[in-house]
Amino acid sequence: MKRILIRNGLVTDDRSSVKADVLIEDGLIKAVEPCIEDSVLQEGDELLDAKGMIVMPGAIDAHTHYHLVSRGTVTCDSFREGSRLAAFGGVTTVIDFADHNKGQDLLQSLAYRRDEMRDGMAIDYTLHQGVYGHGYNSTIGRQLEILKSKGVKTLKIFTTYRNTGYLIENRDDLLDLFRNARRLGMLVCAHCEYNPMIEEISDNWKGDFSPASHALLRPAEAEAKAIEVFGQIALEADCPLYVVHCSSEKGLNAIRDLRKKGLVVYAETTPHYLFLEKSKLNGPDGSLFVMTPPLRERSDNEALQDGVLNHEFHVIATDHCAFTREQKLSSSDCRTIYPGIPGSEEMLALLNTFKDEHPSMTMSDVVRLVSTEPAKLFGIYPQKGSLEVGTDADITILDPSEKWTLTDNNVHSASHYTPYRGFKVCGKVRTTILRGKIIMNDGEYYGEPGEGRFIEQH
């Protein structure tokens, strides 16, 4: 594998930004020094001039759903397409999701998902393993032990979707799960919407089921209540809780309350909950903006943004779950609209722009949220999420000053739309390097399906 020397960049990790050069050799970071001489290069090696650019650890999208089979269809961004769009956004690793398949235990479900991903992924990946009510039994502790030995230490639970069998309804089972997670050093990640509240609202609903009603049928109060109830179980088990895609001020306040009670709560939010609000659900394109939890008020955007600026969130991820315009617009009934939006590619540009608009936020803060902290929480640091010598040479080179406008035509999702259409952003990824190989450079993609590796969590 050829050496790559990155010269003149502003090398940025979660702690600092310094002018330095980076030498890559055999797929690893060989040196990070103020001035590395060209003489280290041999014929066939590559020199990249990063003057005026940010050189950062490859971004990690810690919440994706590529090639998700759901509701009788499949999301439009396959593993190949997901890898490609991620590379254009500077993402070198994703943490995707393994369903707890009916008729399979956790190990079989994990193996099934890994087999699905193996030949298509062109970037690296690891997995959250779903644990569902329909498959919960007395062997769960042993299953988790084996799961951990296979390199997966993060579990995903739902606090809603009782009708699909996702919800673990028995409180004793939930307490057992959290206690086993604590025993094994595993992390429970929870999609928080309180099912009894959602079902009660639905059973008594007198309105229509337009996209705009989605925000009323699944209100912020349901998110906050689920965080409160499931957080109490985590407290009893003395087990940390990771709240995925916090969407509301009420949800954030519930997280704050649990922290005051002594619970370690890791919090994630997404660009759509930071920058989109529920007026998007109105009009003929309303179906395009349906996801779960729903979009909220502008005041919720602002509260979550303040939470980011105050370091109350550990991770920003995208929950990338893309359907085509045709799939999304095939229904205007919020109960049957395919839920989810694209986002992996847009994440870094949106956050760099947000950083520029808020002087208290630094590029190191962005790196912490989209690279270093996800790697640490999900057990793949420092191999991922760092610029330490000897670690994987996953590097994103970002031009922080280029101004451009997001349109349906300049992003790469097979959905053929971006929910951020018309957003004027500052910052464009110039080069994406995965384990020492350039997989995207100046708008050209070089990733190869099957070259992505499963990264074991430790």
JONOR-V401152 format. One record per pair of residues at least 12 apart in sequence whose C-alpha atoms are under 7 Angstrom apart, sorted by the first residue. I is the first residue (numbers start at 1). J is the second residue. D is the distance in Angstrom with one decimal. If there is no record, write none. Layout:
# JONOR-V401152
i:I j:J d:D
i:I j:J d:D
This chain:
# JONOR-V401152
i:1 j:26 d:5.6
i:2 j:25 d:6.9
i:2 j:44 d:6.6
i:2 j:45 d:5.0
i:3 j:24 d:5.5
i:3 j:25 d:4.8
i:3 j:41 d:6.8
i:3 j:45 d:5.0
i:3 j:46 d:6.3
i:4 j:23 d:5.9
i:4 j:24 d:5.0
i:4 j:25 d:6.8
i:4 j:45 d:6.0
i:4 j:46 d:4.8
i:4 j:47 d:5.8
i:5 j:22 d:5.8
i:5 j:23 d:4.6
i:5 j:24 d:6.3
i:5 j:46 d:6.3
i:5 j:47 d:4.9
i:5 j:48 d:6.1
i:6 j:21 d:5.5
i:6 j:22 d:5.1
i:6 j:23 d:6.4
i:6 j:47 d:6.1
i:6 j:48 d:4.8
i:6 j:49 d:6.0
i:6 j:50 d:6.4
i:7 j:21 d:4.7
i:7 j:22 d:6.8
i:7 j:48 d:6.1
i:7 j:49 d:5.0
i:7 j:50 d:5.7
i:8 j:20 d:6.1
i:8 j:21 d:5.9
i:8 j:49 d:6.3
i:8 j:50 d:5.3
i:8 j:51 d:4.8
i:9 j:21 d:6.5
i:9 j:50 d:4.6
i:9 j:51 d:5.1
i:9 j:52 d:6.4
i:9 j:53 d:5.4
i:9 j:54 d:6.0
i:9 j:55 d:5.8
i:10 j:53 d:6.1
i:10 j:54 d:4.9
i:10 j:55 d:5.7
i:11 j:54 d:6.1
i:11 j:55 d:4.6
i:11 j:56 d:6.0
i:12 j:54 d:6.6
i:12 j:55 d:5.9
i:12 j:56 d:5.1
i:12 j:364 d:6.3
i:13 j:56 d:6.0
i:13 j:57 d:6.8
i:13 j:364 d:5.6
i:13 j:367 d:6.0
i:13 j:386 d:6.8
i:13 j:387 d:7.0
i:14 j:364 d:4.4
i:14 j:365 d:6.2
i:14 j:367 d:5.4
i:14 j:368 d:4.8
i:14 j:372 d:6.5
i:15 j:364 d:5.8
i:16 j:364 d:6.1
i:19 j:34 d:6.5
i:20 j:32 d:6.5
i:20 j:33 d:5.4
i:20 j:34 d:4.2
i:20 j:35 d:6.4
i:21 j:33 d:5.5
i:21 j:34 d:5.8
i:21 j:35 d:5.8
i:21 j:36 d:6.1
i:24 j:393 d:6.5
i:24 j:436 d:6.2
i:26 j:436 d:6.9
i:27 j:392 d:6.3
i:27 j:393 d:5.7
i:27 j:435 d:4.5
i:27 j:436 d:3.9
i:28 j:390 d:5.6
i:28 j:391 d:5.4
i:28 j:392 d:4.6
i:28 j:393 d:4.6
i:28 j:435 d:6.3
i:28 j:436 d:6.3
i:29 j:388 d:6.9
i:29 j:389 d:5.0
i:29 j:390 d:5.3
i:29 j:391 d:5.8
i:29 j:392 d:6.3
i:29 j:393 d:5.0
i:30 j:389 d:5.5
i:30 j:390 d:6.1
i:31 j:389 d:5.9
i:52 j:399 d:7.0
i:53 j:397 d:6.3
i:53 j:398 d:5.6
i:53 j:399 d:4.8
i:53 j:400 d:6.4
i:54 j:397 d:5.6
i:54 j:398 d:5.0
i:54 j:399 d:6.4
i:54 j:400 d:6.7
i:55 j:395 d:6.8
i:55 j:396 d:5.9
i:55 j:397 d:4.7
i:55 j:398 d:6.6
i:56 j:395 d:5.7
i:56 j:396 d:5.4
i:56 j:397 d:6.5
i:57 j:371 d:6.7
i:57 j:385 d:5.4
i:57 j:386 d:5.5
i:57 j:387 d:6.0
i:57 j:394 d:5.9
i:57 j:395 d:4.7
i:57 j:396 d:6.0
i:58 j:90 d:6.2
i:58 j:91 d:5.8
i:58 j:92 d:5.2
i:58 j:371 d:6.7
i:58 j:385 d:6.6
i:58 j:394 d:4.9
i:58 j:395 d:4.4
i:58 j:396 d:4.9
i:59 j:90 d:5.9
i:59 j:91 d:4.4
i:59 j:92 d:5.9
i:59 j:93 d:6.8
i:59 j:370 d:5.6
i:59 j:371 d:4.9
i:60 j:91 d:5.6
i:60 j:92 d:6.3
i:60 j:93 d:4.9
i:60 j:94 d:5.5
i:60 j:370 d:5.6
i:60 j:371 d:5.1
i:60 j:374 d:6.9
i:61 j:91 d:6.6
i:61 j:93 d:6.5
i:61 j:94 d:4.8
i:61 j:95 d:6.3
i:61 j:317 d:5.2
i:61 j:318 d:6.6
i:61 j:344 d:6.6
i:61 j:370 d:6.7
i:62 j:94 d:5.6
i:62 j:95 d:4.6
i:62 j:317 d:5.4
i:62 j:374 d:6.3
i:63 j:95 d:5.6
i:63 j:96 d:5.9
i:63 j:317 d:5.5
i:63 j:318 d:6.0
i:63 j:319 d:4.8
i:63 j:320 d:7.0
i:64 j:94 d:6.7
i:64 j:95 d:6.3
i:64 j:96 d:4.8
i:64 j:97 d:6.9
i:64 j:318 d:6.7
i:64 j:319 d:4.8
i:64 j:320 d:4.7
i:64 j:321 d:6.6
i:65 j:96 d:5.7
i:65 j:97 d:6.2
i:65 j:319 d:6.7
i:65 j:320 d:5.7
i:65 j:321 d:5.1
i:66 j:78 d:5.6
i:66 j:79 d:5.8
i:66 j:82 d:6.1
i:66 j:321 d:6.5
i:67 j:79 d:6.1
i:75 j:321 d:6.6
i:75 j:322 d:5.5
i:75 j:323 d:5.0
i:76 j:322 d:5.9
i:76 j:323 d:5.1
i:76 j:324 d:6.1
i:76 j:414 d:5.8
i:76 j:415 d:6.2
i:77 j:322 d:6.2
i:77 j:413 d:6.4
i:77 j:414 d:5.7
i:79 j:117 d:6.4
i:79 j:120 d:5.0
i:79 j:121 d:5.1
i:80 j:120 d:4.9
i:80 j:121 d:5.6
i:80 j:122 d:6.6
i:80 j:449 d:6.0
i:81 j:413 d:6.9
i:83 j:121 d:6.0
i:83 j:122 d:5.4
i:83 j:123 d:5.6
i:84 j:447 d:7.0
i:85 j:345 d:5.6
i:85 j:412 d:5.1
i:85 j:413 d:6.0
i:86 j:344 d:5.6
i:86 j:345 d:5.2
i:87 j:432 d:6.1
i:87 j:439 d:6.9
i:87 j:440 d:6.2
i:88 j:345 d:6.2
i:88 j:429 d:6.8
i:88 j:440 d:6.4
i:89 j:344 d:6.7
i:89 j:345 d:4.0
i:89 j:346 d:6.2
i:89 j:348 d:6.5
i:89 j:429 d:6.2
i:90 j:396 d:5.3
i:90 j:429 d:5.9
i:90 j:432 d:5.4
i:92 j:123 d:5.5
i:92 j:124 d:6.3
i:92 j:394 d:6.4
i:92 j:434 d:6.0
i:93 j:123 d:5.9
i:93 j:124 d:4.6
i:93 j:125 d:5.2
i:94 j:124 d:6.6
i:94 j:125 d:4.8
i:94 j:126 d:6.6
i:95 j:125 d:5.6
i:95 j:126 d:4.9
i:95 j:127 d:5.1
i:95 j:128 d:6.7
i:96 j:126 d:6.4
i:96 j:127 d:4.9
i:96 j:128 d:6.3
i:97 j:127 d:5.3
i:97 j:128 d:4.9
i:97 j:129 d:6.1
i:98 j:110 d:5.9
i:98 j:113 d:5.7
i:98 j:127 d:6.4
i:98 j:128 d:6.1
i:98 j:129 d:4.9
i:98 j:130 d:5.9
i:99 j:129 d:6.6
i:99 j:130 d:5.1
i:100 j:130 d:5.1
i:100 j:131 d:5.7
i:100 j:132 d:6.1
i:102 j:135 d:6.9
i:105 j:135 d:6.9
i:106 j:143 d:6.5
i:107 j:143 d:7.0
i:107 j:147 d:6.2
i:110 j:129 d:6.9
i:118 j:450 d:5.9
i:119 j:449 d:6.1
i:119 j:450 d:4.2
i:120 j:449 d:4.6
i:120 j:450 d:5.1
i:121 j:449 d:5.2
i:121 j:450 d:5.2
i:121 j:451 d:6.6
i:121 j:452 d:4.9
i:122 j:447 d:5.5
i:122 j:448 d:5.2
i:122 j:449 d:4.4
i:122 j:450 d:5.6
i:122 j:451 d:4.9
i:122 j:452 d:4.3
i:123 j:434 d:7.0
i:123 j:451 d:6.8
i:123 j:452 d:4.2
i:124 j:452 d:4.4
i:124 j:453 d:4.7
i:124 j:454 d:6.0
i:124 j:455 d:6.9
i:125 j:452 d:7.0
i:125 j:453 d:6.3
i:125 j:454 d:5.1
i:125 j:455 d:6.0
i:126 j:454 d:5.5
i:126 j:455 d:5.2
i:126 j:456 d:6.7
i:127 j:152 d:6.6
i:128 j:152 d:7.0
i:128 j:154 d:5.1
i:128 j:155 d:5.4
i:128 j:156 d:6.1
i:129 j:154 d:6.4
i:129 j:155 d:4.8
i:129 j:156 d:5.7
i:130 j:155 d:5.7
i:130 j:156 d:4.4
i:130 j:157 d:6.0
i:131 j:155 d:6.6
i:131 j:156 d:6.1
i:131 j:157 d:5.7
i:132 j:157 d:6.6
i:132 j:165 d:6.6
i:132 j:166 d:4.5
i:132 j:167 d:6.0
i:132 j:168 d:6.0
i:133 j:165 d:5.6
i:133 j:166 d:5.3
i:133 j:167 d:5.1
i:133 j:168 d:3.9
i:133 j:169 d:6.8
i:134 j:165 d:5.0
i:134 j:166 d:6.6
i:141 j:180 d:5.9
i:151 j:456 d:4.1
i:151 j:457 d:4.8
i:151 j:458 d:6.6
i:152 j:456 d:6.5
i:152 j:457 d:5.5
i:153 j:186 d:4.8
i:153 j:187 d:6.4
i:153 j:457 d:6.2
i:154 j:186 d:5.7
i:154 j:187 d:4.8
i:154 j:188 d:6.0
i:154 j:378 d:6.8
i:155 j:187 d:6.1
i:155 j:188 d:4.9
i:155 j:189 d:5.8
i:156 j:188 d:6.1
i:156 j:189 d:4.8
i:156 j:190 d:5.8
i:157 j:189 d:6.3
i:157 j:190 d:5.0
i:157 j:191 d:6.4
i:158 j:190 d:5.8
i:158 j:191 d:4.9
i:158 j:192 d:6.7
i:159 j:191 d:6.1
i:159 j:192 d:5.5
i:159 j:193 d:5.7
i:159 j:194 d:5.8
i:159 j:195 d:6.2
i:159 j:226 d:6.7
i:160 j:193 d:5.8
i:160 j:194 d:6.1
i:160 j:195 d:4.5
i:175 j:233 d:6.0
i:175 j:237 d:6.5
i:178 j:234 d:6.2
i:178 j:237 d:5.9
i:178 j:239 d:6.2
i:179 j:237 d:5.2
i:179 j:239 d:6.9
i:182 j:239 d:5.2
i:187 j:240 d:6.8
i:187 j:241 d:6.9
i:188 j:241 d:5.7
i:188 j:242 d:6.1
i:189 j:241 d:6.3
i:189 j:242 d:4.5
i:189 j:243 d:5.8
i:189 j:244 d:6.4
i:190 j:242 d:6.2
i:190 j:243 d:5.2
i:190 j:244 d:5.9
i:191 j:243 d:6.6
i:191 j:244 d:5.6
i:192 j:223 d:5.2
i:192 j:226 d:5.2
i:192 j:227 d:5.9
i:193 j:222 d:5.0
i:193 j:223 d:4.3
i:193 j:226 d:5.3
i:194 j:222 d:4.9
i:194 j:223 d:6.2
i:194 j:225 d:5.9
i:194 j:226 d:4.4
i:197 j:222 d:6.2
i:198 j:217 d:6.6
i:198 j:218 d:5.9
i:198 j:222 d:6.8
i:201 j:217 d:6.2
i:202 j:217 d:6.4
i:209 j:333 d:5.2
i:209 j:334 d:5.5
i:210 j:332 d:5.9
i:210 j:333 d:5.2
i:210 j:334 d:5.7
i:211 j:281 d:5.4
i:211 j:282 d:6.9
i:211 j:286 d:5.7
i:211 j:287 d:5.7
i:211 j:290 d:6.6
i:211 j:332 d:6.3
i:211 j:333 d:6.4
i:211 j:334 d:4.9
i:212 j:281 d:4.8
i:212 j:282 d:5.7
i:214 j:294 d:6.4
i:214 j:334 d:5.8
i:215 j:294 d:5.2
i:215 j:295 d:6.5
i:215 j:296 d:6.8
i:218 j:293 d:6.8
i:218 j:294 d:6.9
i:220 j:248 d:5.9
i:220 j:250 d:6.2
i:220 j:251 d:6.8
i:221 j:250 d:6.6
i:223 j:251 d:5.6
i:224 j:250 d:5.5
i:224 j:251 d:4.3
i:224 j:254 d:5.5
i:227 j:254 d:6.2
i:227 j:255 d:6.9
i:228 j:254 d:6.1
i:231 j:258 d:6.7
i:235 j:263 d:5.9
i:240 j:263 d:6.5
i:240 j:264 d:4.9
i:240 j:265 d:5.8
i:241 j:264 d:6.5
i:241 j:265 d:4.9
i:241 j:266 d:6.2
i:242 j:265 d:5.7
i:242 j:266 d:4.5
i:242 j:267 d:5.8
i:243 j:266 d:6.2
i:243 j:267 d:5.0
i:243 j:268 d:6.1
i:244 j:267 d:6.5
i:244 j:268 d:5.1
i:244 j:269 d:6.7
i:245 j:268 d:5.2
i:245 j:269 d:4.3
i:245 j:270 d:5.8
i:246 j:268 d:6.0
i:246 j:269 d:4.9
i:247 j:269 d:6.7
i:247 j:273 d:5.3
i:247 j:293 d:6.8
i:248 j:296 d:6.7
i:248 j:300 d:5.1
i:248 j:304 d:7.0
i:249 j:300 d:5.1
i:249 j:303 d:5.6
i:249 j:304 d:6.5
i:266 j:314 d:6.1
i:267 j:313 d:5.0
i:267 j:314 d:5.6
i:267 j:315 d:6.6
i:268 j:313 d:5.8
i:268 j:314 d:6.1
i:268 j:315 d:4.7
i:268 j:316 d:5.5
i:268 j:317 d:7.0
i:269 j:315 d:6.7
i:269 j:316 d:5.2
i:269 j:317 d:6.5
i:270 j:316 d:5.3
i:270 j:317 d:5.2
i:270 j:318 d:5.1
i:271 j:318 d:6.5
i:271 j:347 d:6.6
i:273 j:295 d:6.4
i:273 j:301 d:6.1
i:274 j:301 d:4.7
i:274 j:304 d:6.1
i:274 j:305 d:6.0
i:275 j:301 d:6.1
i:276 j:295 d:6.8
i:277 j:295 d:5.3
i:277 j:296 d:5.2
i:277 j:297 d:5.4
i:277 j:298 d:5.6
i:278 j:295 d:4.7
i:278 j:296 d:5.1
i:278 j:297 d:6.0
i:287 j:328 d:5.8
i:287 j:329 d:5.8
i:287 j:332 d:6.0
i:287 j:337 d:6.6
i:288 j:325 d:6.9
i:288 j:328 d:5.6
i:288 j:329 d:6.8
i:289 j:341 d:6.9
i:289 j:419 d:6.9
i:290 j:339 d:5.4
i:290 j:340 d:6.3
i:291 j:339 d:4.3
i:291 j:340 d:4.4
i:291 j:341 d:6.8
i:292 j:339 d:6.4
i:309 j:361 d:6.4
i:314 j:369 d:5.9
i:314 j:373 d:6.3
i:315 j:369 d:4.6
i:315 j:370 d:6.2
i:315 j:373 d:6.5
i:315 j:374 d:6.1
i:316 j:369 d:5.5
i:316 j:370 d:5.8
i:317 j:370 d:6.9
i:318 j:343 d:5.5
i:318 j:344 d:5.8
i:320 j:341 d:6.0
i:320 j:342 d:4.8
i:320 j:343 d:5.2
i:320 j:344 d:6.0
i:321 j:340 d:4.8
i:321 j:341 d:5.2
i:321 j:342 d:5.6
i:322 j:340 d:5.8
i:322 j:341 d:4.7
i:322 j:342 d:4.6
i:322 j:415 d:6.1
i:323 j:341 d:6.9
i:323 j:415 d:5.4
i:324 j:414 d:6.7
i:324 j:415 d:3.8
i:324 j:416 d:6.5
i:325 j:415 d:6.1
i:325 j:416 d:7.0
i:342 j:413 d:7.0
i:342 j:418 d:6.7
i:349 j:425 d:6.2
i:349 j:426 d:6.3
i:349 j:427 d:5.2
i:349 j:428 d:6.1
i:350 j:425 d:6.2
i:351 j:366 d:6.9
i:352 j:426 d:6.6
i:352 j:427 d:6.2
i:353 j:425 d:5.6
i:353 j:426 d:5.1
i:353 j:427 d:6.9
i:371 j:385 d:4.7
i:372 j:385 d:4.3
i:372 j:386 d:6.3
i:378 j:457 d:6.4
i:379 j:457 d:4.5
i:379 j:458 d:4.8
i:380 j:457 d:5.3
i:380 j:458 d:6.5
i:392 j:435 d:5.1
i:393 j:433 d:7.0
i:393 j:434 d:6.3
i:393 j:435 d:4.5
i:393 j:436 d:5.1
i:394 j:433 d:5.3
i:394 j:434 d:4.5
i:394 j:435 d:5.2
i:394 j:436 d:6.8
i:395 j:432 d:6.0
i:395 j:433 d:5.0
i:395 j:434 d:6.8
i:396 j:431 d:5.9
i:396 j:432 d:4.7
i:396 j:433 d:6.3
i:397 j:429 d:6.0
i:397 j:430 d:5.6
i:397 j:431 d:5.0
i:397 j:432 d:6.4
i:398 j:427 d:6.6
i:398 j:428 d:5.7
i:398 j:429 d:4.3
i:398 j:430 d:5.6
i:399 j:427 d:5.4
i:399 j:428 d:5.3
i:399 j:429 d:6.1
i:399 j:430 d:6.4
i:400 j:426 d:6.4
i:400 j:427 d:4.1
i:400 j:428 d:6.5
i:401 j:426 d:5.8
i:401 j:427 d:5.4
i:402 j:426 d:5.4
i:402 j:427 d:5.1
i:402 j:428 d:6.1
i:403 j:425 d:5.7
i:403 j:426 d:4.4
i:403 j:427 d:6.3
i:404 j:424 d:5.9
i:404 j:425 d:5.6
i:404 j:426 d:6.4
i:405 j:422 d:5.9
i:405 j:423 d:5.6
i:405 j:424 d:4.4
i:405 j:425 d:5.9
i:406 j:420 d:6.4
i:406 j:421 d:5.3
i:406 j:422 d:5.5
i:406 j:423 d:5.5
i:406 j:424 d:6.5
i:407 j:421 d:4.8
i:407 j:422 d:6.0
i:408 j:421 d:6.4
i:430 j:442 d:5.2
